Amino acid sequence: MNSDAWTLLREFTDARIALGRSGASLPTKEVLNFGLAHAQARDAVHQPFHSDEISNELAELGLMTLTVKSAAEDRHIYLNRPDLGRQLSDGSRNTLLTSNIGSYDLLLVIGDGLSSHAVHRQSVALIRELLPYVKTLGLTLAPVVLAHQARVALGDDIGEILNCKAVAMLIGERPGLSSPDSLGVYLTWKPERERLESERNCISNIRPEGLSHCAGAFKLAWLLEQAFLRRLTGVKLKDESDNPALQQRIKPLIGLE
């Protein structure tokens, strides 16, 4: 007889289930595991964003990059003043205004968010999977912007300055106790600083243990296609990428594991 009836179920989830007990408390092993997970989550929040490494990896894909900073000068300010993470610093604003970048269809912004660990692990892999779809859709792609101390809405500020039709913000999500490396993507049509949260679409939990890079790229490509067809994003654009009847030019390039 199996001494732990939950063993089979625990193989299918990282959730903290069936931890057992020792008297009225958790077993020592589970207490230590919780402490480790909590430490990993804290480390993910405070790990520095090495944008130069991301830039080098994107250069291997043939992509140019620009680096900017939000108005939050350091991590402490960033965590205490979310509003400053949503707007560019004066220096970065001037850099973009004088960059002489023409108008593009799509802008990709990679922001550290609340987990630069997630950005380092997932962002380039996701973009690699996305590029064939961008080519299929015939979209022009702006230089990728790497943003330090970034919140989601910073993409709207950047997209408005660069006059792009759509912006996809790839950003580290708030770490969970089983997912310190989860990447989120926020897609906004016609980005501008007055955009509301309800006017963008979100794809969450992109990582090998969650939504795969391949599946995440397909969902983003489907939303991009529909955004350009309907000229909108947000609550009026539902993710129906699993409906074959609504697939136009975008179809899975390979099987989605």
Phi and psi restraints in degrees (value plus and minus 20) as a CYANA .aco file:
   2 ASN   PHI     -87.8   -47.8
   2 ASN   PSI     103.3   143.3
   3 SER   PHI     -93.1   -53.1
   3 SER   PSI     -39.4     0.6
   4 ASP   PHI    -147.4  -107.4
   4 ASP   PSI      78.2   118.2
   5 ALA   PHI     -86.6   -46.6
   5 ALA   PSI     -34.5     5.5
   6 TRP   PHI    -111.0   -71.0
   6 TRP   PSI     -26.0    14.0
   7 THR   PHI     -75.3   -35.3
   7 THR   PSI     -64.9   -24.9
   8 LEU   PHI     -81.2   -41.2
   8 LEU   PSI     -63.9   -23.9
   9 LEU   PHI     -87.6   -47.6
   9 LEU   PSI     -54.1   -14.1
  10 ARG   PHI     -86.9   -46.9
  10 ARG   PSI     -38.9     1.1
  11 GLU   PHI     -91.6   -51.6
  11 GLU   PSI     -34.7     5.3
  12 PHE   PHI    -126.9   -86.9
  12 PHE   PSI     -16.7    23.3
  13 THR   PHI    -172.5  -132.5
  13 THR   PSI     128.9   168.9
  14 ASP   PHI    -111.4   -71.4
  14 ASP   PSI     -21.6    18.4
  15 ALA   PHI     -81.6   -41.6
  15 ALA   PSI     131.7   171.7
  16 ARG   PHI    -106.2   -66.2
  16 ARG   PSI      62.5   102.5
  17 ILE   PHI    -135.2   -95.2
  17 ILE   PSI     137.0   177.0
  18 ALA   PHI      29.2    69.2
  18 ALA   PSI      35.2    75.2
  19 LEU   PHI    -100.3   -60.3
  19 LEU   PSI     -36.3     3.7
  20 GLY   PHI      60.8   100.8
  20 GLY   PSI    -193.2  -153.2
  21 ARG   PHI    -174.9  -134.9
  21 ARG   PSI     138.0   178.0
  22 SER   PHI    -147.6  -107.6
  22 SER   PSI      78.3   118.3
  23 GLY   PHI      48.5    88.5
  23 GLY   PSI    -144.7  -104.7
  24 ALA   PHI    -116.2   -76.2
  24 ALA   PSI     -14.3    25.7
  25 SER   PHI    -140.5  -100.5
  25 SER   PSI     152.1   192.1
  26 LEU   PHI     -93.5   -53.5
  26 LEU   PSI     133.0   173.0
  27 PRO   PHI     -82.1   -42.1
  27 PRO   PSI     130.8   170.8
  28 THR   PHI     -75.0   -35.0
  28 THR   PSI     -60.6   -20.6
  29 LYS   PHI     -77.8   -37.8
  29 LYS   PSI     -63.6   -23.6
  30 GLU   PHI     -92.1   -52.1
  30 GLU   PSI     -53.3   -13.3
  31 VAL   PHI     -83.0   -43.0
  31 VAL   PSI     -62.9   -22.9
  32 LEU   PHI     -87.3   -47.3
  32 LEU   PSI     -59.9   -19.9
  33 ASN   PHI     -82.8   -42.8
  33 ASN   PSI     -60.0   -20.0
  34 PHE   PHI     -83.0   -43.0
  34 PHE   PSI     -63.6   -23.6
  35 GLY   PHI     -81.3   -41.3
  35 GLY   PSI     -59.2   -19.2
  36 LEU   PHI     -85.3   -45.3
  36 LEU   PSI     -66.0   -26.0
  37 ALA   PHI     -82.5   -42.5
  37 ALA   PSI     -59.5   -19.5
  38 HIS   PHI     -85.6   -45.6
  38 HIS   PSI     -60.4   -20.4
  39 ALA   PHI     -85.3   -45.3
  39 ALA   PSI     -60.0   -20.0
  40 GLN   PHI     -84.5   -44.5
  40 GLN   PSI     -58.2   -18.2
  41 ALA   PHI     -85.7   -45.7
  41 ALA   PSI     -63.3   -23.3
  42 ARG   PHI     -84.7   -44.7
  42 ARG   PSI     -61.3   -21.3
  43 ASP   PHI     -82.5   -42.5
  43 ASP   PSI     -58.5   -18.5
  44 ALA   PHI     -82.6   -42.6
  44 ALA   PSI     -57.1   -17.1
  45 VAL   PHI     -87.6   -47.6
  45 VAL   PSI     -57.9   -17.9
  46 HIS   PHI    -119.7   -79.7
  46 HIS   PSI     -25.7    14.3
  47 GLN   PHI     -83.4   -43.4
  47 GLN   PSI     110.2   150.2
  48 PRO   PHI     -83.3   -43.3
  48 PRO   PSI     129.7   169.7
  49 PHE   PHI    -111.9   -71.9
  49 PHE   PSI      90.7   130.7
  50 HIS   PHI    -113.4   -73.4
  50 HIS   PSI      61.0   101.0
  51 SER   PHI     -85.8   -45.8
  51 SER   PSI     -45.5    -5.5
  52 ASP   PHI     -84.6   -44.6
  52 ASP   PSI     -53.7   -13.7
  53 GLU   PHI     -86.7   -46.7
  53 GLU   PSI     -63.0   -23.0
  54 ILE   PHI     -83.4   -43.4
  54 ILE   PSI     -61.3   -21.3
  55 SER   PHI     -79.6   -39.6
  55 SER   PSI     -62.8   -22.8
  56 ASN   PHI     -85.0   -45.0
  56 ASN   PSI     -60.2   -20.2
  57 GLU   PHI     -86.5   -46.5
  57 GLU   PSI     -58.9   -18.9
  58 LEU   PHI     -90.8   -50.8
  58 LEU   PSI     -51.8   -11.8
  59 ALA   PHI     -81.4   -41.4
  59 ALA   PSI     -53.8   -13.8
  60 GLU   PHI     -87.1   -47.1
  60 GLU   PSI     -41.2    -1.2
  61 LEU   PHI    -111.8   -71.8
  61 LEU   PSI     -17.1    22.9
  62 GLY   PHI      62.5   102.5
  62 GLY   PSI       1.0    41.0
  63 LEU   PHI    -127.6   -87.6
  63 LEU   PSI     114.6   154.6
  64 MET   PHI    -103.4   -63.4
  64 MET   PSI     136.8   176.8
  65 THR   PHI    -156.7  -116.7
  65 THR   PSI     135.9   175.9
  66 LEU   PHI    -148.3  -108.3
  66 LEU   PSI     126.5   166.5
  67 THR   PHI    -136.3   -96.3
  67 THR   PSI     111.4   151.4
  68 VAL   PHI    -153.5  -113.5
  68 VAL   PSI     150.1   190.1
  69 LYS   PHI    -152.0  -112.0
  69 LYS   PSI     129.8   169.8
  70 SER   PHI    -100.7   -60.7
  70 SER   PSI     159.0   199.0
  71 ALA   PHI     -94.5   -54.5
  71 ALA   PSI     -27.7    12.3
  72 ALA   PHI     -99.9   -59.9
  72 ALA   PSI      94.5   134.5
  73 GLU   PHI     -91.2   -51.2
  73 GLU   PSI     -50.3   -10.3
  74 ASP   PHI    -168.3  -128.3
  74 ASP   PSI     159.2   199.2
  75 ARG   PHI     -86.4   -46.4
  75 ARG   PSI     -57.1   -17.1
  76 HIS   PHI     -81.5   -41.5
  76 HIS   PSI     -67.6   -27.6
  77 ILE   PHI     -84.6   -44.6
  77 ILE   PSI     -60.6   -20.6
  78 TYR   PHI     -77.2   -37.2
  78 TYR   PSI     -64.2   -24.2
  79 LEU   PHI     -93.4   -53.4
  79 LEU   PSI     -46.7    -6.7
  80 ASN   PHI    -116.7   -76.7
  80 ASN   PSI     -37.4     2.6
  81 ARG   PHI    -149.6  -109.6
  81 ARG   PSI      57.1    97.1
  82 PRO   PHI     -75.8   -35.8
  82 PRO   PSI     -50.3   -10.3
  83 ASP   PHI     -82.4   -42.4
  83 ASP   PSI     -55.3   -15.3
  84 LEU   PHI     -91.4   -51.4
  84 LEU   PSI     -46.1    -6.1
  85 GLY   PHI     -94.2   -54.2
  85 GLY   PSI     -29.1    10.9
  86 ARG   PHI    -116.3   -76.3
  86 ARG   PSI     -20.0    20.0
  87 GLN   PHI    -155.3  -115.3
  87 GLN   PSI     129.7   169.7
  88 LEU   PHI     -93.1   -53.1
  88 LEU   PSI     131.0   171.0
  89 SER   PHI     -89.0   -49.0
  89 SER   PSI     140.1   180.1
  90 ASP   PHI     -80.5   -40.5
  90 ASP   PSI     -61.2   -21.2
  91 GLY   PHI     -83.4   -43.4
  91 GLY   PSI     -63.7   -23.7
  92 SER   PHI     -88.1   -48.1
  92 SER   PSI     -56.2   -16.2
  93 ARG   PHI     -81.5   -41.5
  93 ARG   PSI     -63.9   -23.9
  94 ASN   PHI     -85.5   -45.5
  94 ASN   PSI     -57.1   -17.1
  95 THR   PHI     -80.9   -40.9
  95 THR   PSI     -65.1   -25.1
  96 LEU   PHI     -90.1   -50.1
  96 LEU   PSI     -59.1   -19.1
  97 LEU   PHI     -84.6   -44.6
  97 LEU   PSI     -48.5    -8.5
  98 THR   PHI    -123.6   -83.6
  98 THR   PSI      -8.5    31.5
  99 SER   PHI     -98.5   -58.5
  99 SER   PSI     -35.4     4.6
 100 ASN   PHI      36.2    76.2
 100 ASN   PSI      15.7    55.7
 101 ILE   PHI    -104.2   -64.2
 101 ILE   PSI     109.8   149.8
 102 GLY   PHI     -91.6   -51.6
 102 GLY   PSI     157.1   197.1
 103 SER   PHI     -95.5   -55.5
 103 SER   PSI     118.9   158.9
 104 TYR   PHI    -149.6  -109.6
 104 TYR   PSI     142.8   182.8
 105 ASP   PHI     -93.4   -53.4
 105 ASP   PSI     -67.7   -27.7
 106 LEU   PHI    -148.0  -108.0
 106 LEU   PSI     113.6   153.6
 107 LEU   PHI    -136.6   -96.6
 107 LEU   PSI     108.5   148.5
 108 LEU   PHI    -123.7   -83.7
 108 LEU   PSI     105.5   145.5
 109 VAL   PHI    -136.6   -96.6
 109 VAL   PSI     108.8   148.8
 110 ILE   PHI    -127.6   -87.6
 110 ILE   PSI      92.9   132.9
 111 GLY   PHI    -136.0   -96.0
 111 GLY   PSI     123.4   163.4
 112 ASP   PHI     -84.4   -44.4
 112 ASP   PSI     -57.4   -17.4
 113 GLY   PHI      38.4    78.4
 113 GLY   PSI    -158.4  -118.4
 114 LEU   PHI    -118.3   -78.3
 114 LEU   PSI     -10.8    29.2
 115 SER   PHI    -179.2  -139.2
 115 SER   PSI      70.5   110.5
 116 SER   PHI     -86.2   -46.2
 116 SER   PSI     -42.7    -2.7
 117 HIS   PHI     -78.5   -38.5
 117 HIS   PSI     -62.8   -22.8
 118 ALA   PHI     -84.2   -44.2
 118 ALA   PSI     -61.7   -21.7
 119 VAL   PHI     -82.6   -42.6
 119 VAL   PSI     -63.9   -23.9
 120 HIS   PHI     -85.7   -45.7
 120 HIS   PSI     -53.2   -13.2
 121 ARG   PHI    -105.0   -65.0
 121 ARG   PSI     -52.2   -12.2
 122 GLN   PHI    -134.6   -94.6
 122 GLN   PSI     -50.4   -10.4
 123 SER   PHI     -83.8   -43.8
 123 SER   PSI     -68.5   -28.5
 124 VAL   PHI     -87.2   -47.2
 124 VAL   PSI     -58.9   -18.9
 125 ALA   PHI     -82.2   -42.2
 125 ALA   PSI     -59.6   -19.6
 126 LEU   PHI     -86.1   -46.1
 126 LEU   PSI     -64.9   -24.9
 127 ILE   PHI     -83.4   -43.4
 127 ILE   PSI     -58.2   -18.2
 128 ARG   PHI     -78.0   -38.0
 128 ARG   PSI     -60.8   -20.8
 129 GLU   PHI     -93.8   -53.8
 129 GLU   PSI     -46.8    -6.8
 130 LEU   PHI     -99.2   -59.2
 130 LEU   PSI     -52.3   -12.3
 131 LEU   PHI     -74.3   -34.3
 131 LEU   PSI     -63.0   -23.0
 132 PRO   PHI     -81.1   -41.1
 132 PRO   PSI     -54.5   -14.5
 133 TYR   PHI     -88.1   -48.1
 133 TYR   PSI     -60.8   -20.8
 134 VAL   PHI     -79.2   -39.2
 134 VAL   PSI     -60.7   -20.7
 135 LYS   PHI     -85.9   -45.9
 135 LYS   PSI     -62.1   -22.1
 136 THR   PHI     -80.9   -40.9
 136 THR   PSI     -60.7   -20.7
 137 LEU   PHI     -95.3   -55.3
 137 LEU   PSI     -34.0     6.0
 138 GLY   PHI      52.1    92.1
 138 GLY   PSI       9.5    49.5
 139 LEU   PHI    -108.9   -68.9
 139 LEU   PSI     121.7   161.7
 140 THR   PHI    -105.0   -65.0
 140 THR   PSI     117.5   157.5
 141 LEU   PHI    -133.0   -93.0
 141 LEU   PSI     103.1   143.1
 142 ALA   PHI     -92.8   -52.8
 142 ALA   PSI     141.9   181.9
 143 PRO   PHI     -73.3   -33.3
 143 PRO   PSI     119.4   159.4
 144 VAL   PHI     -92.1   -52.1
 144 VAL   PSI     112.8   152.8
 145 VAL   PHI    -119.9   -79.9
 145 VAL   PSI     107.8   147.8
 146 LEU   PHI    -123.3   -83.3
 146 LEU   PSI      99.1   139.1
 147 ALA   PHI    -137.0   -97.0
 147 ALA   PSI     105.6   145.6
 148 HIS   PHI    -111.3   -71.3
 148 HIS   PSI     124.8   164.8
 149 GLN   PHI      33.1    73.1
 149 GLN   PSI      31.8    71.8
 150 ALA   PHI    -122.4   -82.4
 150 ALA   PSI     119.1   159.1
 151 ARG   PHI    -125.0   -85.0
 151 ARG   PSI     147.2   187.2
 152 VAL   PHI     -75.9   -35.9
 152 VAL   PSI     -66.4   -26.4
 153 ALA   PHI     -87.1   -47.1
 153 ALA   PSI     -30.5     9.5
 154 LEU   PHI     -81.3   -41.3
 154 LEU   PSI     -50.0   -10.0
 155 GLY   PHI     -81.1   -41.1
 155 GLY   PSI     -53.7   -13.7
 156 ASP   PHI     -87.0   -47.0
 156 ASP   PSI     -61.2   -21.2
 157 ASP   PHI     -81.8   -41.8
 157 ASP   PSI     -66.3   -26.3
 158 ILE   PHI     -86.9   -46.9
 158 ILE   PSI     -65.4   -25.4
 159 GLY   PHI     -82.9   -42.9
 159 GLY   PSI     -55.6   -15.6
 160 GLU   PHI     -86.0   -46.0
 160 GLU   PSI     -63.7   -23.7
 161 ILE   PHI     -84.1   -44.1
 161 ILE   PSI     -61.2   -21.2
 162 LEU   PHI    -106.7   -66.7
 162 LEU   PSI     -20.3    19.7
 163 ASN   PHI      36.4    76.4
 163 ASN   PSI      27.7    67.7
 164 CYS   PHI    -114.6   -74.6
 164 CYS   PSI     130.7   170.7
 165 LYS   PHI     -92.9   -52.9
 165 LYS   PSI     -53.3   -13.3
 166 ALA   PHI    -166.5  -126.5
 166 ALA   PSI     127.7   167.7
 167 VAL   PHI    -147.4  -107.4
 167 VAL   PSI     116.9   156.9
 168 ALA   PHI    -135.9   -95.9
 168 ALA   PSI      94.7   134.7
 169 MET   PHI    -113.3   -73.3
 169 MET   PSI      96.4   136.4
 170 LEU   PHI    -117.1   -77.1
 170 LEU   PSI      97.9   137.9
 171 ILE   PHI    -163.9  -123.9
 171 ILE   PSI     126.0   166.0
 172 GLY   PHI     -89.3   -49.3
 172 GLY   PSI     107.7   147.7
 173 GLU   PHI    -102.5   -62.5
 173 GLU   PSI     142.3   182.3
 174 ARG   PHI     -77.6   -37.6
 174 ARG   PSI     102.9   142.9
 175 PRO   PHI     -85.2   -45.2
 175 PRO   PSI     118.3   158.3
 176 GLY   PHI    -119.8   -79.8
 176 GLY   PSI     153.9   193.9
 177 LEU   PHI     -95.2   -55.2
 177 LEU   PSI     -25.6    14.4
 178 SER   PHI    -147.7  -107.7
 178 SER   PSI     -15.4    24.6
 179 SER   PHI    -167.6  -127.6
 179 SER   PSI      54.1    94.1
 180 PRO   PHI    -100.0   -60.0
 180 PRO   PSI     -22.8    17.2
 181 ASP   PHI    -146.0  -106.0
 181 ASP   PSI      17.9    57.9
 182 SER   PHI    -112.9   -72.9
 182 SER   PSI     109.3   149.3
 183 LEU   PHI    -122.4   -82.4
 183 LEU   PSI     119.1   159.1
 184 GLY   PHI    -134.6   -94.6
 184 GLY   PSI     131.6   171.6
 185 VAL   PHI    -145.6  -105.6
 185 VAL   PSI     110.6   150.6
 186 TYR   PHI    -140.9  -100.9
 186 TYR   PSI      98.2   138.2
 187 LEU   PHI    -125.0   -85.0
 187 LEU   PSI     108.9   148.9
 188 THR   PHI    -150.7  -110.7
 188 THR   PSI     108.4   148.4
 189 TRP   PHI    -104.0   -64.0
 189 TRP   PSI     117.0   157.0
 190 LYS   PHI      29.2    69.2
 190 LYS   PSI      46.6    86.6
 191 PRO   PHI     -83.2   -43.2
 191 PRO   PSI     116.8   156.8
 192 GLU   PHI    -177.0  -137.0
 192 GLU   PSI     138.8   178.8
 193 ARG   PHI     -86.0   -46.0
 193 ARG   PSI     -37.7     2.3
 194 GLU   PHI    -108.2   -68.2
 194 GLU   PSI     -18.6    21.4
 195 ARG   PHI     -81.1   -41.1
 195 ARG   PSI     124.0   164.0
 196 LEU   PHI    -114.2   -74.2
 196 LEU   PSI     140.1   180.1
 197 GLU   PHI     -80.3   -40.3
 197 GLU   PSI     -51.9   -11.9
 198 SER   PHI     -91.8   -51.8
 198 SER   PSI     -26.4    13.6
 199 GLU   PHI    -120.4   -80.4
 199 GLU   PSI      -3.7    36.3
 200 ARG   PHI    -153.9  -113.9
 200 ARG   PSI     136.4   176.4
 201 ASN   PHI    -123.1   -83.1
 201 ASN   PSI     126.1   166.1
 202 CYS   PHI    -141.5  -101.5
 202 CYS   PSI     115.3   155.3
 203 ILE   PHI    -136.6   -96.6
 203 ILE   PSI     102.2   142.2
 204 SER   PHI    -136.3   -96.3
 204 SER   PSI     143.1   183.1
 205 ASN   PHI      41.1    81.1
 205 ASN   PSI      23.9    63.9
 206 ILE   PHI    -103.7   -63.7
 206 ILE   PSI      91.9   131.9
 207 ARG   PHI    -193.9  -153.9
 207 ARG   PSI     139.5   179.5
 208 PRO   PHI     -75.1   -35.1
 208 PRO   PSI     -53.3   -13.3
 209 GLU   PHI    -105.0   -65.0
 209 GLU   PSI     -24.9    15.1
 210 GLY   PHI    -140.6  -100.6
 210 GLY   PSI    -134.8   -94.8
 211 LEU   PHI    -106.8   -66.8
 211 LEU   PSI      99.3   139.3
 212 SER   PHI     -84.2   -44.2
 212 SER   PSI     140.3   180.3
 213 HIS   PHI     -77.9   -37.9
 213 HIS   PSI     -61.5   -21.5
 214 CYS   PHI     -82.8   -42.8
 214 CYS   PSI     -67.5   -27.5
 215 ALA   PHI     -87.3   -47.3
 215 ALA   PSI     -58.2   -18.2
 216 GLY   PHI     -84.3   -44.3
 216 GLY   PSI     -60.8   -20.8
 217 ALA   PHI     -84.8   -44.8
 217 ALA   PSI     -59.2   -19.2
 218 PHE   PHI     -84.7   -44.7
 218 PHE   PSI     -64.8   -24.8
 219 LYS   PHI     -81.0   -41.0
 219 LYS   PSI     -63.2   -23.2
 220 LEU   PHI     -84.7   -44.7
 220 LEU   PSI     -61.8   -21.8
 221 ALA   PHI     -83.9   -43.9
 221 ALA   PSI     -59.6   -19.6
 222 TRP   PHI     -83.9   -43.9
 222 TRP   PSI     -64.3   -24.3
 223 LEU   PHI     -84.4   -44.4
 223 LEU   PSI     -57.7   -17.7
 224 LEU   PHI     -82.4   -42.4
 224 LEU   PSI     -65.9   -25.9
 225 GLU   PHI     -78.9   -38.9
 225 GLU   PSI     -66.4   -26.4
 226 GLN   PHI     -89.0   -49.0
 226 GLN   PSI     -55.1   -15.1
 227 ALA   PHI     -82.3   -42.3
 227 ALA   PSI     -61.3   -21.3
 228 PHE   PHI     -94.9   -54.9
 228 PHE   PSI     -46.7    -6.7
 229 LEU   PHI     -95.3   -55.3
 229 LEU   PSI     -62.2   -22.2
 230 ARG   PHI    -117.6   -77.6
 230 ARG   PSI     -30.9     9.1
 231 ARG   PHI      40.7    80.7
 231 ARG   PSI      23.8    63.8
 232 LEU   PHI    -184.4  -144.4
 232 LEU   PSI     142.6   182.6
 233 THR   PHI    -161.6  -121.6
 233 THR   PSI     154.4   194.4
 234 GLY   PHI      83.4   123.4
 234 GLY   PSI    -170.4  -130.4
 235 VAL   PHI     -84.9   -44.9
 235 VAL   PSI     -39.6     0.4
 236 LYS   PHI    -105.1   -65.1
 236 LYS   PSI     -26.3    13.7
 237 LEU   PHI    -138.8   -98.8
 237 LEU   PSI      83.2   123.2
 238 LYS   PHI    -108.9   -68.9
 238 LYS   PSI     123.7   163.7
 239 ASP   PHI     -96.2   -56.2
 239 ASP   PSI      82.1   122.1
 240 GLU   PHI    -139.7   -99.7
 240 GLU   PSI      17.7    57.7
 241 SER   PHI     -85.6   -45.6
 241 SER   PSI     -35.4     4.6
 242 ASP   PHI    -108.6   -68.6
 242 ASP   PSI     -15.9    24.1
 243 ASN   PHI    -119.0   -79.0
 243 ASN   PSI      85.8   125.8
 244 PRO   PHI     -78.7   -38.7
 244 PRO   PSI     -48.4    -8.4
 245 ALA   PHI     -87.3   -47.3
 245 ALA   PSI     -41.4    -1.4
 246 LEU   PHI    -120.1   -80.1
 246 LEU   PSI     -19.3    20.7
 247 GLN   PHI    -100.3   -60.3
 247 GLN   PSI     103.7   143.7
 248 GLN   PHI    -115.0   -75.0
 248 GLN   PSI    -123.2   -83.2
 249 ARG   PHI    -102.3   -62.3
 249 ARG   PSI     -39.2     0.8
 250 ILE   PHI    -109.1   -69.1
 250 ILE   PSI      98.4   138.4
 251 LYS   PHI    -155.4  -115.4
 251 LYS   PSI     132.1   172.1
 252 PRO   PHI     -75.5   -35.5
 252 PRO   PSI     106.6   146.6
 253 LEU   PHI     -93.8   -53.8
 253 LEU   PSI     -49.6    -9.6
 254 ILE   PHI    -161.6  -121.6
 254 ILE   PSI     153.0   193.0
 255 GLY   PHI     -82.5   -42.5
 255 GLY   PSI     119.8   159.8
 256 LEU   PHI    -114.2   -74.2
 256 LEU   PSI      83.3   123.3
